[in-house]
Amino acid sequence: MDADALRTPAEALAELPCDPAFRTLLDRIDDRVVRPLLKAAAHRYPVRALRLLAPVIRSWPGEGAHQRAVDGLDVLGAIGTDTALLSLHGIAQRARFKALKARAGERIAEVAAGLGLTAEQLADRLVPDLGLDAHGTTTVDYGGRRFTVGFDEQLTPYVADATGRRLRDCPSRVRRTTRSSPRPSAGGSPP
């Protein structure tokens, strides 16, 4: 028997790399057969699933599809990444519908319990890292120069040069002239 014939529908759908496949699954999330397929696809492509799922979860209750939104929260919870937890947290904090906010909060607690997280560990995961490293800094290339941007102990932002010296202001742009650009003459501006 062919190896492709032995794959489950969930495995086949999880390999679909296109947004229309996810949208088709989202449109059919009410079907109990589709939910596991959507979870499998979301687990395989979590970034795509989060991008497509989080906005519709917020809108579904307003369209009379509260159960769809609850099912969507379950899919977010099944993804289990920190980004999925952040999406759940955002819905729990800012959704317009109280029942959805409450269910998102419950789902966060369920995911945290499943991961064995304490309340403090969960709170740490729910803080966005803003692309910063463990020290709260990032390195920025700025026209051939490198600067470190970060936050100190009091969460005051700073910029440091390559030697580690903190700068008072953001670095200025270095203006470069090219050979084809007109050069000012010694007597003033070019004609």
N, C-alpha and C positions, 0 to 999 in steps of 0.2 A: 504494500500500500504506500502511496505517495506521502512523504513527510508533511507536505502542506495540508493534506486532507486530515491529518491527525491534530492540527492546531485547533484550539477552541475559538469560537467566535470572538471571545474577549481578547485573545492574543492577536487575532487578525485586526480587530478594530483598534487595538492599542497601537498598532504600527502605522495607522493612517496618519500622515503628517500634515493633513490639511485642515484648515479651520472649518470648511463646510461639513466635514465629518463630525466634528464636535458640535456644531450648531444643529445638525440632524439629531444627534443624541440628546442635546438639551431640549429640543422641541418635543422629544418623546420621553422625557424624564418621568412622566406620570406612569408609564408602563413599568411594572415591577421587573420585567425581563430586561429592560434597557438599563436600569440603575446599576447593576453589576458591570455591564459593559462600559458605562460612562466612568465608573470608578476605576476600571482597569485602564482605560484610555487616559484618564486624569493622572493616574499613578505613573504611567509611562511618559507622559508629556505634561508635567505639573505646571510649567510656566505658561504654556498655551492654555491649559484648562483654567488657571487662575485669571488670566487676562480676559477670557471669554465668560467665565462663570460668575465672578464677583459682581459685575455690573447688573447682570440679569437677576441675580438673587435679590438685589435691592429693589428692582422694579416689579417683580412678579406679584407681590402682595397687592400692589395698586391695580393690577390687572385681574384681580380675583383669583390668583393662582398661589395662594398661601402655601398649600401642600407642596407645590413645585419648589418654592423657596426653601422649605424645610428639607426636602430631598437634596437640594443643592448644597445646603449647609452640611449635610451628611457626606456629600462628595468632597467638599473642602476639608472636612475632618479626616476623611480617609486618605487624603494626600499626605497629611502629617508633617509637612515641611514647616520651617519657621515662617516662610512667606504665607503659607496657608493659614497658620495660626494668626498672623498679622491681619490677613483678610477677614477671618472670623472676628477678630477683636474690633476691626474697623466697623463691621456690620453691627456688632454688639453695642458699640459706642454711638454710631451716627445714623443708623437706619431710622426711617420715618415711622415705621410700624412697630409698636410696642411688643407684640407677640413675636415678631421676627428678632428683635433685639434680645428678648428673653431666651428664645431658643438658641440663638448664637452664643449667648453666655453659657447656657447649659452644655452646648457642644464643645466649647473651649474647656470646660471643666472635665468632660468625658475624655477628650483627647489628652489633657494633662494627666489624668489618672491612668490612662492607658500607657502613657510614656513614663509613668512613675515620677513625675515632676512635682516638686514641692511648690507652694505658692510663690516663694521667692525665685525659684528657677523659672517658673512660668512667666513671672514679671520680667525677668531678664530677657527671655525670648521674645516678649512682646514689644520690647524697645527696638525701634529700627536702628540699624547700624550706620545708615547714611553712606555706606561704602567705605567706612573708616576701618582701620585695622584694630587689633586688640589694645593698642595704646591710644586709640582715639585720634589717629592721624592718617593722612594720605599724602602721597607725593604727587606733585603736579609739575608737568613739563610746561614751561612757559617760554617759548621762543628760543629753545636751546639751553635755557637755564632751568634748574630744578629747585623747587621750593617744597617745604613741608608745611601742610596746613593741618591744624588740629585744635584741640580744646585743652585748656589746662584744668587743674583740680577744681576750679570754681566755674568751669564750663565757659570761660571767656575764650573766644576764638583768637588764634594767632597765626602768623606766617613766619617761617624761619628760612634763612637761605641755606645753601649747601653746607656751610660750616656749622650750622646749628644756631647762628645768631638770629634772634627775633627781630623782625622789622617793625617799624612804627606803622607803616602803611603798606598797602598792597604794592607789589613791584610795578614800576611803570613799564609801558611797552617800549621796546627798543625799536627805534625807527631806523630802517635800513633803506638805503638807496640802491637802485639797480643801475647797471650801465646804460640801460635804455631810457632811464628817467632823466629829465633835464636837471642840470645842476645850476644852482644859483651862481651868477657871475659875481666877481669881486665888487662890482659897482652897485649891486642891489638885486632885485628880482629879475627873472628872465623876461624877455619881451613877450 
